[in-house]
Amino acid sequence: MPDTLLSAVFIVLYVAVQLAIGVWVSRRVSSETDYFVGGRRLGVAVVAISVFANFFGAETILASSGIIASDGLAGGRAEPFGYALCLLAMALLIASAFRARGYVTLGDFFRERFGRWAELASVWLTIPVSLIWAAAQLIALSVLMKTALGVPEQATLLAAVILVATYTVFGGMLSDVATDVVQSIVLIVGLGAALVALAGWFGGFSPMFAVIEPNQLSIIGEGESWLARLDVWAIPILGSLITQETVSRFLAAKDPETARRGGIIAAGLYLAVGVIPVIIGLAGAHVAGLDAEGDEFFPSLVQLIANPVVFVFFAGALLSAILSTVNSNILSVSSLISVNLLAGYHARASERQRLWFARAMTVTASFIAYAIAAGGASIRDLITMTSVLGQAGLLVAVLIGLRSRFGGEAAALGAVAACILANIATLVVYPLQKGESLALLLAGEASAPDGYFLYSVLAALLGYIAVAWWEARAKSPPPAPTLP
């Protein structure tokens, strides 16, 4: 078992460092631009590290290693491979284009390109996603604290949200990226220590790799249809392509090329570090005496094979992954509310009032995430289910609208509406027709047809094209009358 006192001392010191960084960085925040996009002065290395830290959440460590231990590489297509490809696609398709336009939020693009109603739709669809991710990270943190220190989960949830709200409310984006650097270093060291400990358990790296069986290395899931295989890759690559949390890092870069290069480096870093939980999952499945699975696999493995110091490093890695993700989500909600949702107040307010309001919204978003995390499984499951609605519609609107003038506001809203209808058909109507209960549906455990995400993308694309074609016809002048 881990040494509780050692873990407590490390965590307290680590938290104190995060708070100190947040307060210190806040001295450089004098405007809303400083607060939400770091004054647009981040260099390549900082952009890369911050994007990596934002994407590398608790699920990358816990969920991927657990499912790979049970299913082999077939369970690791999303983490890290799919999400690394997603980051690469973001760097090549979105980063420089968004930065060149000088946006503050994703909603700014929808307002400028499509109009106010499209802006509001994008904000209302994005905010629940950010809040549920923040809540999920807070829950993961409470589990970590309970395992490491024996602290009750509810107390940990409250302490975690106070911590994140405190250092984010002071420094905003600058605080986020500064702590991201520290958190990334601790994360990499912690995962590296766990890998070395596992190699030591087997007697070296060669014996460790030797225990991995060939059937574990197949990336094809047993009994999968071709449509299900495509969906497994499409969900991480396309489903996370348009996220305010990551887009804001690109918008904070000092120029478009810095945003693009930072994103490419972040993709490589994500893949390189993300391979560590993959190796641990593949080899750790052969550790005798380990009966844990799922999210409990990695922590239980480290407790079994490593000394208390290594467990502390592992706890630091997990804590870093959680904090870097949750503060990004909280700040993104604050920016969307401040800049886009309450645009009327934003336009009238002075710079000082905008900064004050942005900080107030950061605190508000933090405690909404806390309420979701503490509200029980039924509330979280319901919000999680609703958070997927319309996401492919936003994706289609951005990818088409960013590169062409084809389609206006009605087309963007048509894409979102078509996507929502596809979501309801595949995630609600389909399982209910199969006789599955409403309780199972709300818990997110109901079955969905193979390719359900691709269906939503196709529906959104067809909806966009159809309405854009109608818009073009409506705008075209009537034919000139012919003379007799």
C-alpha positions in Angstrom: 0.0 0.0 0.0 1.2 3.5 -0.7 2.7 5.6 2.2 -0.2 7.9 3.0 2.0 10.6 4.7 4.4 10.7 1.8 1.5 11.0 -0.7 -0.1 13.7 1.4 3.1 15.8 1.7 3.6 15.5 -2.1 0.1 16.5 -3.0 0.0 19.4 -0.6 3.3 20.8 -1.9 2.2 20.2 -5.5 -1.1 22.0 -5.0 0.8 24.9 -3.3 3.0 25.3 -6.3 0.0 25.4 -8.7 -1.6 28.1 -6.6 1.6 30.1 -6.4 2.0 29.9 -10.2 -1.5 31.1 -10.7 -1.2 34.1 -8.4 2.2 35.0 -9.9 1.1 34.9 -13.5 -2.0 36.9 -12.7 0.2 40.0 -12.5 0.4 39.9 -16.3 -3.3 39.8 -16.8 -4.8 43.2 -17.5 -7.4 42.6 -20.2 -9.9 40.1 -21.4 -7.5 39.1 -24.2 -4.8 38.3 -21.6 -7.3 36.3 -19.6 -8.8 34.1 -22.4 -6.0 33.8 -25.0 -2.9 34.7 -23.0 -2.4 38.0 -24.8 -1.7 36.0 -28.0 2.0 35.7 -27.2 2.6 32.0 -26.7 5.6 30.4 -28.5 5.8 27.0 -30.2 7.0 25.0 -27.2 4.4 26.4 -24.9 1.6 25.9 -27.4 2.7 22.3 -27.9 3.0 21.5 -24.2 -0.3 23.2 -23.4 -2.3 21.4 -26.2 -0.7 18.1 -25.1 -1.6 18.7 -21.5 -5.1 19.7 -22.3 -5.8 16.5 -24.3 -3.9 14.1 -22.0 -6.6 13.5 -19.4 -7.2 10.9 -16.7 -8.9 8.7 -19.3 -5.7 8.5 -21.3 -4.0 7.0 -18.3 -6.7 5.0 -16.5 -9.2 3.9 -19.2 -6.7 3.1 -22.0 -4.4 1.0 -19.9 -7.4 -0.9 -18.3 -9.1 -1.7 -21.6 -5.8 -2.6 -23.3 -5.1 -5.0 -20.5 -8.3 -6.8 -21.2 -8.7 -6.3 -25.0 -5.2 -5.7 -26.3 -4.4 -3.0 -28.9 -8.0 -3.3 -30.2 -9.0 -1.4 -27.1 -6.3 1.3 -27.6 -7.3 2.7 -31.0 -8.7 5.9 -29.6 -6.1 6.3 -26.9 -3.5 7.3 -27.9 -3.6 6.7 -31.7 -7.0 8.2 -32.6 -6.6 11.3 -30.5 -3.0 11.8 -31.8 -4.4 11.9 -35.3 -7.1 14.3 -34.2 -4.4 16.7 -32.9 -2.6 16.4 -36.2 -5.7 17.2 -38.1 -6.5 20.2 -35.9 -3.0 21.5 -36.5 -3.3 21.1 -40.3 -6.9 22.1 -40.8 -7.9 24.5 -38.1 -5.0 26.0 -36.0 -3.5 28.5 -38.4 -6.8 29.5 -40.0 -8.5 30.3 -36.7 -5.4 32.1 -35.3 -5.2 34.3 -38.5 -8.7 35.5 -38.0 -8.0 36.7 -34.4 -10.9 34.9 -32.7 -11.3 34.6 -28.9 -13.7 31.7 -28.9 -15.1 29.0 -31.3 -18.4 30.9 -31.1 -16.7 34.0 -32.7 -16.2 31.9 -35.9 -19.9 31.0 -36.1 -21.0 34.6 -35.5 -18.6 36.0 -38.1 -19.2 33.3 -40.8 -22.8 32.4 -40.2 -24.6 34.8 -37.8 -25.9 35.3 -34.3 -28.3 32.3 -34.2 -25.5 29.9 -35.4 -23.2 31.5 -32.7 -25.8 30.8 -30.0 -26.3 27.2 -31.2 -22.6 26.5 -31.1 -22.3 27.9 -27.6 -25.3 26.0 -26.2 -24.0 22.7 -27.8 -20.4 23.3 -26.6 -20.9 24.3 -23.0 -22.5 21.0 -21.8 -19.6 19.0 -23.3 -17.0 21.1 -21.4 -18.9 20.9 -18.2 -19.4 17.2 -18.3 -15.6 16.7 -19.1 -14.7 19.0 -16.2 -17.1 17.0 -13.9 -15.6 13.7 -15.1 -12.1 14.9 -14.2 -13.2 16.0 -10.8 -14.6 12.6 -10.2 -11.4 10.9 -11.2 -9.5 13.2 -8.9 -11.8 12.3 -6.0 -11.1 8.6 -6.7 -7.3 9.3 -6.7 -7.5 11.1 -3.4 -9.5 8.4 -1.8 -7.0 5.8 -3.0 -3.9 7.7 -2.0 -5.1 9.5 1.2 -8.3 7.9 2.2 -10.1 11.2 1.9 -13.9 11.0 1.4 -14.9 11.6 -2.3 -17.3 14.5 -1.6 -14.7 16.4 0.4 -12.1 15.9 -2.3 -14.6 17.1 -5.0 -15.1 20.4 -3.1 -11.4 20.9 -2.4 -10.5 20.2 -6.1 -13.0 22.7 -7.5 -11.8 25.4 -5.1 -8.2 24.7 -6.1 -8.9 24.9 -9.8 -11.2 27.9 -9.5 -8.7 29.8 -7.5 -5.7 29.6 -9.7 -7.7 29.8 -12.9 -9.7 32.8 -11.8 -6.5 34.7 -11.1 -4.4 34.1 -14.2 -6.8 32.6 -16.8 -5.1 31.2 -19.9 -1.7 32.4 -18.8 -2.2 30.5 -15.5 -3.4 27.4 -17.4 -0.4 27.3 -19.7 2.1 28.0 -17.0 0.8 25.2 -14.8 0.5 23.0 -17.9 4.3 23.1 -18.2 4.8 21.9 -14.6 2.0 19.4 -14.9 3.4 17.9 -18.1 6.8 17.4 -16.6 5.4 15.7 -13.6 3.1 13.6 -15.8 5.9 12.3 -18.0 8.2 11.6 -15.0 5.3 9.8 -13.2 4.4 7.6 -16.2 8.1 6.9 -16.8 8.6 5.8 -13.2 5.7 3.4 -13.4 7.0 1.9 -16.7 10.5 1.4 -15.1 8.9 -0.2 -12.1 7.0 -2.6 -14.3 10.1 -3.5 -16.2 11.9 -4.1 -12.9 9.1 -6.5 -11.9 9.7 -8.6 -14.9 13.5 -8.4 -14.6 14.2 -5.9 -17.4 12.6 -4.3 -20.5 13.4 -7.3 -22.7 11.6 -9.8 -20.5 8.7 -7.3 -20.1 8.2 -7.0 -23.9 8.6 -10.8 -24.2 5.5 -11.6 -22.2 3.3 -9.6 -24.6 1.4 -12.1 -26.7 0.9 -11.7 -30.5 -2.9 -11.8 -30.2 -2.7 -8.7 -27.9 -1.3 -6.7 -30.8 -4.3 -7.0 -33.1 -6.0 -3.6 -33.7 -9.2 -5.3 -34.9 -11.8 -6.0 -32.3 -13.3 -9.5 -32.2 -16.6 -9.7 -34.1 -16.5 -6.1 -35.3 -18.3 -5.1 -38.5 -16.4 -2.8 -40.9 -18.8 0.0 -40.0 -18.0 -0.4 -36.3 -14.3 -0.3 -37.1 -14.6 3.0 -39.0 -16.6 4.4 -36.1 -14.0 3.5 -33.6 -11.5 5.7 -35.5 -13.9 8.4 -36.5 -15.2 9.2 -33.0 -11.8 10.3 -31.6 -10.5 11.8 -34.8 -13.6 13.8 -35.9 -15.5 13.9 -32.7 -12.9 15.9 -30.8 -11.8 18.0 -33.8 -13.8 21.1 -32.8 -13.3 21.8 -29.1 -13.1 25.2 -27.5 -10.5 24.0 -24.9 -7.9 23.1 -27.6 -8.9 25.8 -30.1 -8.2 28.4 -27.4 -4.6 27.3 -27.2 -4.1 27.8 -30.9 -5.7 31.3 -30.6 -3.2 32.1 -27.9 -0.2 31.5 -30.2 1.8 34.6 -31.3 1.0 33.9 -35.0 -0.7 31.4 -37.3 2.5 29.4 -38.1 3.3 29.0 -34.4 -0.2 27.6 -33.8 0.2 25.1 -36.7 3.7 24.0 -35.6 2.7 23.8 -32.0 -0.2 21.5 -32.8 2.0 19.2 -34.9 4.5 18.8 -32.1 1.6 18.3 -29.6 0.4 15.4 -31.7 3.8 13.7 -31.7 4.2 14.3 -27.9 0.7 12.9 -27.2 1.5 9.8 -29.2 4.9 9.3 -27.6 3.7 9.7 -24.0 0.4 7.9 -24.7 2.3 4.8 -25.7 3.5 4.3 -22.1 0.0 3.4 -20.7 -0.3 1.1 -23.8 2.8 -0.8 -22.9 1.8 -1.0 -19.3 -1.6 -2.3 -20.2 -0.1 -5.0 -22.6 2.6 -6.2 -20.2 0.7 -5.5 -16.9 -2.0 -8.0 -18.0 0.5 -10.7 -17.2 1.4 -9.6 -13.7 0.5 -12.5 -11.4 -1.8 -11.7 -8.5 -3.4 -8.6 -10.1 -7.2 -9.0 -10.4 -8.2 -5.4 -10.9 -9.7 -4.2 -14.2 -11.0 -1.1 -15.9 -10.1 2.2 -14.3 -8.7 0.4 -11.2 -6.2 -1.6 -13.2 -3.3 1.0 -13.4 -3.5 2.2 -9.8 -3.8 -1.3 -8.5 -0.8 -2.4 -10.6 1.4 0.4 -9.3 0.5 -0.4 -5.7 1.4 -4.1 -6.3 4.7 -3.7 -8.2 6.2 -0.4 -7.0 7.4 1.2 -3.8 5.6 4.1 -2.2 7.8 6.7 -3.9 6.8 5.4 -7.4 3.2 5.4 -6.4 3.6 9.1 -5.4 5.0 9.8 -8.8 2.1 8.0 -10.4 -0.4 10.0 -8.3 1.4 13.1 -9.4 1.1 12.1 -13.1 -2.6 11.4 -12.6 -3.2 14.6 -10.7 -1.4 16.6 -13.4 -3.5 15.0 -16.2 -6.7 15.8 -14.3 -5.8 19.4 -13.4 -4.6 20.4 -16.8 -7.8 19.1 -18.4 -10.3 20.5 -15.9 -9.0 24.0 -15.8 -9.1 24.2 -19.6 -12.7 23.1 -19.6 -13.7 25.6 -16.9 -12.0 28.5 -18.8 -13.6 27.5 -22.0 -17.1 27.6 -20.5 -16.3 31.0 -19.0 -15.2 32.4 -22.3 -18.2 31.1 -24.2 -20.6 32.6 -21.7 -18.7 35.9 -21.4 -17.9 36.6 -25.0 -20.7 34.9 -26.9 -23.7 34.0 -24.8 -23.9 37.4 -23.2 -22.7 39.3 -26.2 -24.9 42.3 -25.5 -23.3 43.0 -22.1 -19.9 42.2 -23.5 -20.3 44.9 -26.2 -21.3 47.6 -23.7 -18.8 46.7 -20.9 -15.5 48.4 -20.3 -12.3 46.4 -20.4 -12.1 46.3 -16.6 -15.8 45.1 -16.4 -15.1 42.4 -19.0 -12.2 41.1 -17.0 -14.2 41.1 -13.8 -17.1 39.3 -15.4 -14.8 36.7 -17.0 -13.4 35.8 -13.6 -16.9 35.7 -12.1 -18.0 33.3 -14.9 -14.9 31.1 -14.2 -16.1 30.7 -10.6 -19.6 30.0 -11.7 -18.5 27.3 -14.3 -16.3 25.7 -11.6 -19.2 25.2 -9.2 -21.6 24.0 -12.0 -19.1 21.3 -12.8 -18.9 20.5 -9.1 -22.7 20.2 -8.9 -22.7 17.8 -11.9 -19.9 15.7 -10.4 -21.6 15.6 -6.9 -25.1 15.3 -8.2 -25.2 11.5 -8.7 -24.8 9.1 -11.5 -28.3 9.7 -13.0 -27.7 13.4 -13.4 -24.3 12.9 -14.9 -25.5 10.2 -17.3 -28.3 12.4 -18.6 -26.0 15.4 -19.2 -23.5 13.1 -20.9 -26.1 11.7 -23.2 -27.4 15.2 -24.2 -23.8 16.5 -24.7 -23.3 14.5 -27.8 -26.3 16.1 -29.6 -25.4 18.2 -32.6 -21.6 17.9 -32.3 -21.1 16.5 -35.8 -23.2 19.5 -37.1 -20.7 21.9 -35.7 -17.9 19.9 -37.2 -19.4 20.0 -40.7 -20.2 23.7 -40.4 -16.6 24.6 -39.4 -14.9 22.4 -42.0 -17.0 23.7 -44.9 -17.4 27.3 -43.6 -13.8 27.8 -42.9 -12.7 27.0 -46.4 -15.6 28.3 -48.6 -18.5 30.7 -48.7 -20.9 27.9 -49.6 -23.8 28.0 -47.2 -25.0 30.6 -44.7 -26.6 30.6 -41.3 -29.6 28.4 -42.3 -27.1 25.8 -43.6 -25.2 25.7 -40.4 -28.4 25.4 -38.4 -29.6 22.7 -40.8 -26.5 20.7 -40.2 -27.0 20.9 -36.5 -30.7 20.0 -36.7 -30.0 17.0 -39.0 -27.3 15.8 -36.7 -29.6 16.0 -33.6 -32.2 14.0 -35.5 -29.6 11.4 -36.4 -28.5 11.3 -32.7 -32.0 10.8 -31.5 -32.7 8.1 -34.1 -29.5 6.1 -33.3 -29.1 6.7 -29.5 -32.7 6.9 -28.4 -35.2 5.4 -30.9 -33.0 2.5 -31.9 -32.4 1.0 -28.4 -36.0 1.6 -27.3 -37.2 -0.3 -30.4 -35.0 -3.2 -29.4 -36.8 -3.3 -26.1 -34.1 -1.8 -23.9 -35.2 0.2 -20.9 -35.2 3.9 -20.4 -33.0 3.6 -17.3 -30.4 1.7 -19.4 -30.7 4.5 -22.0 -30.1 7.3 -19.5 -27.2 5.4 -18.0 -25.5 5.5 -21.4 -25.4 1.7 -21.5 -28.0 1.1 -24.2 -26.8 -0.4 -27.5 -26.3 1.8 -30.6 -26.1 0.7 -34.2 -22.7 0.2 -35.7 -21.5 3.4 -37.3 -23.9 5.7 -35.3 -21.3 8.5 -35.2 -20.7 8.3 -38.9 -24.4 8.4 -39.5 -24.6 11.7 -37.6 -21.7 13.1 -39.7 -23.4 12.0 -42.9 -26.8 13.5 -41.7 -25.1 16.8 -40.8 -23.3 16.9 -44.2 -26.5 16.2 -46.1 -28.4 18.8 -44.0 -25.8 21.4 -44.6 -25.6 20.8 -48.4 -29.4 20.7 -48.9 -30.1 23.9 -47.0 -27.1 25.7 -48.6 -28.4 24.7 -52.0 -31.9 26.1 -51.0 -30.2 29.3 -49.7 -28.4 29.8 -53.0 -31.6 29.3 -55.0 -33.4 31.8 -52.8 -30.7 34.4 -53.3 -30.4 34.0 -57.0 -32.3 36.7 -59.0 -35.4 35.7 -60.9 -34.9 35.2 -64.6 -35.4 38.2 -66.8 -38.7 38.4 -68.6 -38.5 37.5 -72.2 -39.7 40.1 -74.7 -42.5 39.1 -77.0 
